[in-house]
Amino acid sequence: MILTKWGPSGVGSLIEPDANQQLVQNTDDFLSFLSDPAGNYLELDLPDLTQRFIHVRALDPASIAQRVRRRLGVPLFAEWPYWYVGGQERTQTISGADVMTFAGGVSVHDAVIVFAGDGTFTHSGLGWTLEISGSSAAVTVDIGARSIVQAGLPAPGLLIRNNRDWGWFTAGSNAVTSNVSCVVTWRDQVN
């Protein structure tokens, strides 16, 4: 495993352990990296084989401990999902067939879709569908956080999906259809 550190405190490889051994210094470096109260950027590899960066910090650095050889139990907190292009939030209302355009160079895996009520949102090109059924008010589906909220309360039973990855949008044009008014919010992302 190669852990790459990004951010104000430096860029580059932090640890490069041999696959056949676990070095004490590597473990110490890794734990001190995670427990930095200012947080750090970590690189993530996503299902579409692209990379993203996420800024994380440990809520309680004292809880960071090695529990089993090569397995670390590390609770981390991320204030925002990924490293964004310019940080500008974009929003589009979808009702019927439409095209959404995503700038940046990689897919967006953390869009938020607010359904006005029961209905289906479909990505025509990629074939994934999110359906809300049984709602009594607007429902927020946060694809990145894997959460469904209605009236401020968790409502996971309202979502029917056909893909284990919930949904994502590719860079460029995306053909979508919705039979209920949906407001989609996202930030374009680059690799």
C-alpha positions as CSV (number, residue, x, y, z in Angstrom):
1,M,0.0,0.0,0.0
2,I,1.2,3.5,-0.8
3,L,-0.4,6.3,1.2
4,T,0.0,9.7,-0.4
5,K,-0.3,12.9,1.7
6,W,-1.6,16.1,0.1
7,G,-2.1,19.5,1.5
8,P,-0.4,22.5,3.2
9,S,1.9,20.3,5.3
10,G,3.4,18.6,2.3
11,V,2.9,16.5,-0.8
12,G,4.3,13.1,-1.6
13,S,4.5,9.5,-0.3
14,L,4.2,9.2,3.4
15,I,4.7,5.4,3.7
16,E,5.6,2.7,1.3
17,P,5.7,-0.5,3.4
18,D,7.0,-3.8,2.0
19,A,4.0,-6.1,1.3
20,N,5.6,-8.8,3.4
21,Q,6.3,-6.8,6.6
22,Q,4.8,-4.1,8.7
23,L,7.4,-1.6,9.9
24,V,6.9,0.1,13.2
25,Q,8.0,3.4,11.8
26,N,5.4,3.1,9.0
27,T,2.7,2.5,11.5
28,D,3.8,5.4,13.7
29,D,4.0,7.7,10.7
30,F,0.5,6.6,9.5
31,L,-1.1,7.1,12.9
32,S,0.5,10.5,13.5
33,F,-0.7,11.6,10.0
34,L,-4.3,10.6,10.8
35,S,-4.3,12.2,14.3
36,D,-3.1,15.6,13.1
37,P,-5.8,17.9,14.5
38,A,-5.7,20.1,11.4
39,G,-6.5,17.1,9.2
40,N,-5.0,16.0,5.9
41,Y,-6.0,15.1,2.4
42,L,-6.2,11.5,1.5
43,E,-6.4,10.1,-2.0
44,L,-9.3,7.7,-2.8
45,D,-9.7,5.3,-5.7
46,L,-13.3,5.1,-6.9
47,P,-15.2,2.4,-8.7
48,D,-14.8,4.1,-12.1
49,L,-11.0,3.9,-11.6
50,T,-10.6,7.6,-11.1
51,Q,-9.1,9.2,-8.0
52,R,-10.4,11.9,-5.6
53,F,-9.1,13.6,-2.6
54,I,-10.9,13.9,0.7
55,H,-9.9,16.1,3.6
56,V,-10.3,14.1,6.9
57,R,-9.4,14.6,10.5
58,A,-9.8,12.4,13.5
59,L,-12.6,13.6,15.9
60,D,-10.8,11.9,18.8
61,P,-7.1,11.2,18.1
62,A,-6.9,9.2,21.3
63,S,-9.2,6.5,19.7
64,I,-6.7,5.8,16.9
65,A,-5.1,2.5,17.6
66,Q,-3.9,-0.6,15.8
67,R,-6.4,-3.4,16.6
68,V,-5.2,-6.2,14.4
69,R,-2.0,-6.6,12.3
70,R,-2.5,-4.6,9.1
71,R,-6.0,-3.5,10.1
72,L,-6.5,-0.1,11.7
73,G,-9.7,1.1,13.3
74,V,-9.7,4.8,12.6
75,P,-12.8,6.9,12.9
76,L,-12.4,10.0,10.6
77,F,-14.5,13.0,10.0
78,A,-14.8,14.8,6.6
79,E,-16.4,18.2,6.5
80,W,-17.0,18.0,2.7
81,P,-16.9,15.0,0.4
82,Y,-14.2,15.6,-2.2
83,W,-11.6,18.1,-3.3
84,Y,-13.6,20.4,-5.6
85,V,-12.9,22.6,-8.6
86,G,-13.1,26.1,-7.4
87,G,-15.7,25.1,-4.7
88,Q,-18.6,26.5,-6.7
89,E,-21.9,24.6,-6.1
90,R,-24.1,24.0,-9.1
91,T,-27.8,23.3,-9.2
92,Q,-30.2,22.1,-11.8
93,T,-34.0,21.4,-11.6
94,I,-35.1,18.3,-13.6
95,S,-38.7,17.6,-14.5
96,G,-39.1,15.3,-17.5
97,A,-36.3,14.5,-19.9
98,D,-33.2,16.8,-19.7
99,V,-29.5,17.0,-20.2
100,M,-27.1,17.8,-17.3
101,T,-23.6,19.0,-18.1
102,F,-20.8,18.3,-15.6
103,A,-17.5,20.2,-16.1
104,G,-14.2,18.8,-14.7
105,G,-12.5,15.7,-15.8
106,V,-14.0,12.9,-13.7
107,S,-17.3,11.5,-12.6
108,V,-19.3,13.0,-9.8
109,H,-20.2,10.5,-7.1
110,D,-21.6,12.8,-4.4
111,A,-24.5,14.7,-6.0
112,V,-27.6,15.5,-3.8
113,I,-31.0,15.1,-5.3
114,V,-34.1,16.6,-3.7
115,F,-37.3,14.8,-4.8
116,A,-40.5,17.0,-4.5
117,G,-42.4,13.8,-3.6
118,D,-42.8,10.2,-4.9
119,G,-41.2,9.6,-8.3
120,T,-38.3,8.2,-10.3
121,F,-35.0,9.8,-11.4
122,T,-33.2,7.9,-14.1
123,H,-29.8,8.3,-15.8
124,S,-30.7,7.3,-19.3
125,G,-27.1,6.7,-20.4
126,L,-25.7,4.8,-17.4
127,G,-29.0,3.0,-16.6
128,W,-29.2,3.7,-12.9
129,T,-32.5,4.7,-11.2
130,L,-33.4,6.2,-7.9
131,E,-37.1,5.9,-6.9
132,I,-38.8,7.5,-3.9
133,S,-42.0,5.7,-2.8
134,G,-44.2,6.3,0.2
135,S,-43.1,9.9,0.9
136,S,-45.3,12.6,2.6
137,A,-42.9,15.5,1.9
138,A,-39.8,16.4,-0.1
139,V,-37.0,13.8,0.2
140,T,-33.3,14.5,0.1
141,V,-31.1,11.7,-1.3
142,D,-27.4,12.4,-0.7
143,I,-25.6,10.0,-3.0
144,G,-22.2,10.6,-1.5
145,A,-23.3,10.2,2.1
146,R,-25.7,7.3,1.2
147,S,-28.5,9.0,3.2
148,I,-32.2,9.6,2.7
149,V,-33.9,12.4,4.7
150,Q,-37.5,13.5,4.9
151,A,-38.6,16.4,7.1
152,G,-35.2,16.3,8.8
153,L,-35.4,12.6,9.8
154,P,-33.7,9.6,8.3
155,A,-36.0,7.8,5.9
156,P,-34.0,5.0,4.3
157,G,-37.1,2.9,3.6
158,L,-38.3,5.4,1.0
159,L,-35.6,4.7,-1.6
160,I,-35.6,2.0,-4.2
161,R,-32.4,1.8,-6.3
162,N,-31.2,-0.5,-9.0
163,N,-27.4,-0.1,-8.5
164,R,-25.2,-0.8,-5.5
165,D,-23.3,2.5,-6.2
166,W,-26.7,4.4,-6.0
167,G,-25.8,6.8,-8.9
168,W,-23.1,9.0,-10.4
169,F,-22.7,11.4,-13.3
170,T,-19.9,11.3,-15.9
171,A,-17.9,14.4,-17.0
172,G,-19.7,16.1,-19.9
173,S,-23.3,15.6,-21.0
174,N,-25.6,13.3,-19.0
175,A,-29.1,12.4,-20.3
176,V,-31.6,12.1,-17.4
177,T,-35.3,11.7,-16.9
178,S,-37.5,12.4,-13.9
179,N,-41.3,12.0,-13.5
180,V,-41.2,14.3,-10.4
181,S,-39.5,17.6,-9.9
182,C,-36.0,17.0,-8.7
183,V,-33.3,19.6,-7.7
184,V,-29.8,18.2,-8.3
185,T,-26.9,19.9,-6.5
186,W,-23.2,19.0,-7.1
187,R,-19.7,20.4,-7.5
188,D,-17.6,19.6,-10.6
189,Q,-14.6,17.6,-9.8
190,V,-11.2,16.9,-11.3
191,N,-8.7,14.2,-10.9
